[in-house]
Amino acid sequence: MATDISGSHPRNYVTQVGSAAWQSVTRLVRTPSHSRRAEARRALALRWLGLAVLTALTIGILMVAADVAAIKLMPVRGTASLWPLRWFTELGKSTYVLWALAGGLIIILLMLPRLAGISRQVLIAFGVRVQYIFFSVLTAVLCAELLKYIIGRSRPFVGGEANAFYFSHFAGNPAFESLPSGHATTAFALAFAVSAVWRKATLVMLVYAVLICISRVILLAHHPSDVVGGALTGVICAMFVRYWFAARRLGFSIGRDGSIEPLAGPSGASLKRVAREALAP
């Protein structure tokens, strides 16, 4: 594939971009080929079972013992001094996170026709990792929206009083879409996915996700059990997407015990070099 498109016809560039996008899609939906994917499935099933039990127990305990007491301690909804928190909590909004990741994928796609050889492989490897993060968040968000609709739990003080057991199943009303928290789901799916790819970012991403959860409770958007449910939903979905990628040998490897580890990815220095090459006139 040609690397210098400066003198090529625009249609040729568009064709190359379309071809790269198609190849990306076909890699994601191809038949799993990793020989250890069965071991990975078993390990994943055990982790899912453990997380599901932990989630159910934690949510139940919080609903009975802590939810009402916690939200009664929070500032009145709309308190003016909480504006920094209202700004910060938007960093966990799924719309912003997904559009930012989608924008990154589009930029990578537009850069690919300008590269060849090792530089192209470096950018593809980086793109696979961004794809994994994007689909982890997207899958978690879709799952959370379905659960919200089915569960139909009220947000704090809907109905005029603190009630942890006010439900309207299948209502499709934002006032009854409290469990799981969408922001918590997004934040923890993002945190898990980024940490799965770049281990050094684990602490920073964990702090980010926990602070997003705390902000949702302080702003009276959710009960404590809602953010716990969202956090576990995000992690479980990101784990599933990681298995999907690993089974297709995309960005991850599977160990003999079924553990999934990230493949060595491009360094920051190599990405800077590739970016300079792709953006050069």
FIVOVO-172118 format. One record per residue (C-alpha): residue number from 1; x, y, z. Coordinates in Angstrom, 2 decimals, decimal comma. Each point is the difference from the previous one (the first is absolute). Example, Ala and Ser with C-alpha at 12.3 -4.5 7.8 and 13.67 -1.06 7.14 Angstrom:
residues 2
(1; (12,30; -4,50; 7,80))
(2; (1,37; 3,44; -0,66))
//
This chain:
residues 281
(1; (0,00; 0,00; 0,00))
(2; (1,36; 3,42; -0,94))
(3; (1,20; 2,13; 2,89))
(4; (0,33; 3,42; -1,69))
(5; (-3,43; 1,23; -1,02))
(6; (0,99; 3,62; -0,52))
(7; (-0,14; -0,39; -3,75))
(8; (-2,68; -2,65; -0,20))
(9; (-3,59; 0,47; -1,02))
(10; (-2,36; 0,72; 2,94))
(11; (-2,13; -2,96; -1,01))
(12; (3,01; -2,28; 0,51))
(13; (0,39; 1,35; 3,54))
(14; (-3,68; -0,54; 0,75))
(15; (0,25; -3,54; -1,34))
(16; (2,97; -0,70; 2,27))
(17; (-1,83; 1,38; 3,03))
(18; (-3,04; -2,12; -0,84))
(19; (2,16; -3,08; -0,43))
(20; (1,69; 0,57; 3,37))
(21; (-3,38; 0,42; 1,69))
(22; (-1,32; -3,20; -1,58))
(23; (3,07; -1,97; 1,06))
(24; (-0,43; 1,30; 3,54))
(25; (-3,59; -1,21; 0,10))
(26; (0,78; -3,41; -1,47))
(27; (2,75; -0,57; 2,58))
(28; (-2,49; 0,66; 2,79))
(29; (-2,67; -2,40; -1,25))
(30; (2,17; -2,79; -1,36))
(31; (-0,21; -3,49; 1,49))
(32; (2,00; -0,33; 3,25))
(33; (3,32; -1,71; -0,63))
(34; (1,92; -0,06; 3,28))
(35; (0,71; -3,57; 1,12))
(36; (-0,49; 0,87; 3,69))
(37; (-3,30; 1,82; -0,27))
(38; (-1,85; -2,82; 1,82))
(39; (2,27; 0,46; 3,02))
(40; (-0,62; 3,73; -0,17))
(41; (-3,77; -0,55; -0,11))
(42; (0,11; -2,18; 3,10))
(43; (2,11; 2,52; 1,88))
(44; (-2,30; 2,81; -1,13))
(45; (-3,12; -1,91; 1,08))
(46; (1,43; -0,48; 3,49))
(47; (0,87; 3,68; 0,29))
(48; (-3,44; 1,01; -1,26))
(49; (-1,67; -2,28; 2,53))
(50; (2,09; 1,44; 2,80))
(51; (-0,69; 3,58; -1,07))
(52; (-3,72; -0,69; -0,43))
(53; (-0,27; -1,42; 3,51))
(54; (2,05; 2,85; 1,43))
(55; (-2,14; 2,56; -1,82))
(56; (-3,28; -1,51; 1,17))
(57; (1,13; -0,23; 3,62))
(58; (1,46; 3,50; 0,07))
(59; (-3,04; 1,61; -1,64))
(60; (-2,36; -1,83; 2,34))
(61; (1,93; 1,02; 3,11))
(62; (0,26; 3,63; -1,12))
(63; (-3,68; 0,21; -0,88))
(64; (-1,02; -1,26; 3,43))
(65; (2,65; 1,61; 2,19))
(66; (1,55; 3,04; -1,68))
(67; (-1,78; 1,51; -3,01))
(68; (-2,60; 2,10; 1,79))
(69; (2,36; 1,13; 2,76))
(70; (2,67; 0,97; -2,54))
(71; (-2,17; 2,13; -2,27))
(72; (-1,51; 1,78; 3,01))
(73; (3,51; 1,21; 0,85))
(74; (0,58; 1,53; -3,45))
(75; (-0,42; 3,73; -0,80))
(76; (-3,31; 1,15; -1,40))
(77; (-0,32; -0,69; -3,73))
(78; (1,02; 3,10; -2,00))
(79; (2,28; 1,46; 2,69))
(80; (1,92; 2,77; -1,77))
(81; (3,37; -0,78; 1,61))
(82; (0,03; -3,44; -1,60))
(83; (0,60; 1,36; -3,52))
(84; (3,60; -1,38; -0,18))
(85; (-1,37; -3,45; 0,79))
(86; (-2,70; 0,36; -2,64))
(87; (2,73; 0,85; -2,51))
(88; (2,20; -2,90; 1,09))
(89; (-2,80; -2,59; -0,11))
(90; (-0,47; 0,73; -3,72))
(91; (3,36; -1,73; -0,57))
(92; (-1,88; -3,24; 0,63))
(93; (-2,81; 0,71; -2,45))
(94; (-0,12; -2,76; -2,59))
(95; (-0,77; 2,35; -2,89))
(96; (3,21; 1,98; 0,51))
(97; (2,18; -3,04; 0,63))
(98; (-1,28; -1,92; -3,01))
(99; (0,23; 2,97; -2,37))
(100; (3,58; 0,68; 1,17))
(101; (0,99; -3,62; -0,64))
(102; (-1,85; -0,08; -3,34))
(103; (1,79; 3,20; -1,00))
(104; (3,33; -1,63; 0,82))
(105; (-0,86; -3,02; -2,14))
(106; (-0,97; 2,23; -2,92))
(107; (3,29; 1,90; 0,23))
(108; (1,93; -3,29; 0,01))
(109; (-1,99; -1,19; -3,00))
(110; (0,72; 3,20; -1,94))
(111; (3,73; -0,27; 0,75))
(112; (0,42; -3,62; -1,11))
(113; (0,19; 0,60; -3,80))
(114; (3,01; 2,26; 0,55))
(115; (2,03; -2,76; 1,61))
(116; (1,60; -3,29; -0,97))
(117; (2,23; -2,66; 1,48))
(118; (0,86; 0,19; 3,70))
(119; (-1,62; 3,42; 0,43))
(120; (-3,30; -1,34; -1,27))
(121; (0,20; -3,04; 2,29))
(122; (0,71; 2,24; 2,99))
(123; (-3,08; 2,10; -0,72))
(124; (-2,16; -3,10; -0,58))
(125; (1,14; -1,45; 3,34))
(126; (-0,92; 3,25; 1,73))
(127; (-3,33; 0,09; -1,82))
(128; (-0,88; -3,51; 1,19))
(129; (0,49; 1,14; 3,58))
(130; (-2,19; 3,06; -0,48))
(131; (-2,61; -2,25; -1,63))
(132; (0,03; -2,24; 3,04))
(133; (-0,56; 2,94; 2,33))
(134; (-2,77; 1,40; -2,21))
(135; (-1,92; -3,28; -0,22))
(136; (0,46; -0,68; 3,71))
(137; (-1,70; 3,28; 0,85))
(138; (-2,65; -0,38; -2,71))
(139; (-0,93; -3,53; 1,08))
(140; (-0,17; 1,05; 3,66))
(141; (-2,17; 3,03; -0,80))
(142; (-2,46; -2,04; -2,07))
(143; (-0,20; -2,65; 2,71))
(144; (-0,59; 2,66; 2,68))
(145; (-2,78; 1,63; -2,02))
(146; (-1,77; -3,34; -0,34))
(147; (0,34; -0,69; 3,73))
(148; (-1,28; 3,48; 0,87))
(149; (-3,12; -0,60; -2,09))
(150; (-0,65; -3,44; 1,48))
(151; (0,72; 0,86; 3,64))
(152; (-1,65; 3,43; 0,02))
(153; (1,37; 1,17; 3,34))
(154; (-0,81; 3,58; 1,01))
(155; (2,67; 2,63; 0,46))
(156; (0,46; 1,49; 3,49))
(157; (-3,05; 1,85; 1,35))
(158; (-2,25; -0,78; -2,96))
(159; (-3,46; 0,05; 1,51))
(160; (1,05; 2,56; 2,61))
(161; (1,74; -2,25; 2,51))
(162; (3,09; -2,14; 0,40))
(163; (-1,04; -3,49; -1,06))
(164; (2,48; -2,65; -1,07))
(165; (-2,76; -2,35; -1,16))
(166; (-2,05; 2,11; -2,40))
(167; (-0,14; -1,76; -3,38))
(168; (-1,90; 0,35; -3,25))
(169; (1,19; -2,80; -2,27))
(170; (0,09; 0,61; -3,77))
(171; (-1,10; 3,62; 0,54))
(172; (2,43; 1,55; -2,46))
(173; (0,01; 3,10; 2,20))
(174; (3,33; 1,71; 0,90))
(175; (-1,25; 0,40; 3,57))
(176; (-0,04; -3,81; 0,24))
(177; (3,40; -0,72; -1,57))
(178; (2,17; 0,05; 3,09))
(179; (1,37; -3,56; 0,10))
(180; (2,61; -0,44; -1,30))
(181; (1,60; 3,44; -0,18))
(182; (0,90; 0,80; -3,60))
(183; (2,89; 2,27; 0,99))
(184; (1,44; -2,67; 2,32))
(185; (-0,39; -2,63; -2,73))
(186; (1,82; 2,20; -2,52))
(187; (2,75; 1,01; 2,42))
(188; (0,80; -3,52; 1,16))
(189; (-0,21; -1,51; -3,49))
(190; (2,42; 2,68; -1,18))
(191; (2,25; -0,47; 3,03))
(192; (0,13; -3,79; -0,38))
(193; (0,60; 0,16; -3,76))
(194; (2,75; 2,61; 0,17))
(195; (1,67; -1,87; 2,87))
(196; (-0,24; -3,30; -1,89))
(197; (1,97; 1,54; -2,86))
(198; (2,34; 2,33; 1,90))
(199; (0,64; -1,40; 3,48))
(200; (1,86; 3,10; 1,17))
(201; (-3,24; 1,98; -0,29))
(202; (-1,87; -2,23; 2,47))
(203; (0,24; 2,23; 3,07))
(204; (-0,91; 3,19; -1,86))
(205; (-2,99; -1,65; -1,69))
(206; (-1,20; -1,57; 3,25))
(207; (0,08; 3,37; 1,78))
(208; (-1,88; 1,58; -2,92))
(209; (-2,72; -2,67; 0,05))
(210; (-0,46; 0,08; 3,78))
(211; (-0,27; 3,80; 0,01))
(212; (-2,63; -0,12; -2,74))
(213; (-2,01; -2,42; 2,14))
(214; (0,30; 2,21; 3,08))
(215; (-1,10; 3,04; -2,02))
(216; (-3,19; -1,77; -1,10))
(217; (-1,02; -0,66; 3,60))
(218; (0,87; 3,51; 1,24))
(219; (-2,02; 1,53; -2,85))
(220; (-2,95; -2,22; 0,95))
(221; (-0,09; -1,55; -3,45))
(222; (0,36; -3,51; 1,48))
(223; (-0,03; -2,08; 3,16))
(224; (3,27; -1,62; 1,11))
(225; (-1,25; -3,40; -1,15))
(226; (-0,66; 1,43; -3,48))
(227; (3,63; 0,96; -0,51))
(228; (1,18; -3,37; 1,31))
(229; (-2,28; -1,68; -2,52))
(230; (1,30; 2,27; -2,74))
(231; (3,62; -0,65; 0,92))
(232; (-0,41; -3,76; -0,15))
(233; (-2,02; 0,22; -3,24))
(234; (2,83; 1,97; -1,61))
(235; (2,68; -2,44; 1,16))
(236; (-1,92; -3,12; -1,04))
(237; (-0,70; 1,38; -3,49))
(238; (3,60; 1,13; -0,49))
(239; (1,16; -3,48; 1,02))
(240; (-2,29; -1,55; -2,61))
(241; (1,28; 2,30; -2,76))
(242; (3,59; -0,78; 1,03))
(243; (-0,74; -3,70; -0,45))
(244; (-1,55; 0,72; -3,42))
(245; (3,17; 1,75; -1,13))
(246; (2,34; -2,60; 1,53))
(247; (-1,86; -2,89; -1,67))
(248; (0,72; 1,70; -3,35))
(249; (3,64; 0,76; 0,91))
(250; (-0,64; 3,74; 0,04))
(251; (2,05; 1,90; 2,56))
(252; (0,00; -2,78; 2,61))
(253; (1,42; -3,46; 0,57))
(254; (-1,46; -2,91; 1,98))
(255; (2,16; -1,92; 2,46))
(256; (-0,14; -3,72; 0,71))
(257; (-2,16; 0,66; 3,05))
(258; (-2,45; 2,09; -2,01))
(259; (1,33; 3,32; 1,23))
(260; (-0,12; 2,84; -2,52))
(261; (2,97; 2,34; -0,26))
(262; (0,64; 2,97; -2,29))
(263; (2,44; -0,45; -2,84))
(264; (2,95; 2,36; -0,09))
(265; (-1,25; 3,20; -1,58))
(266; (1,64; 2,97; -1,69))
(267; (1,97; 2,38; 2,19))
(268; (-0,73; 3,68; 0,35))
(269; (3,14; 0,84; -1,95))
(270; (-1,00; -2,23; -2,93))
(271; (-3,48; 1,52; -0,08))
(272; (1,47; 3,50; -0,12))
(273; (2,24; -1,03; -2,88))
(274; (-2,92; -1,52; -1,89))
(275; (-2,12; 3,09; 0,59))
(276; (2,74; 2,25; -1,39))
(277; (0,34; -2,25; -3,03))
(278; (-3,76; -0,09; -0,65))
(279; (-0,39; 3,76; 0,37))
(280; (3,06; 0,95; -2,03))
(281; (-0,85; 1,98; -3,18))
//
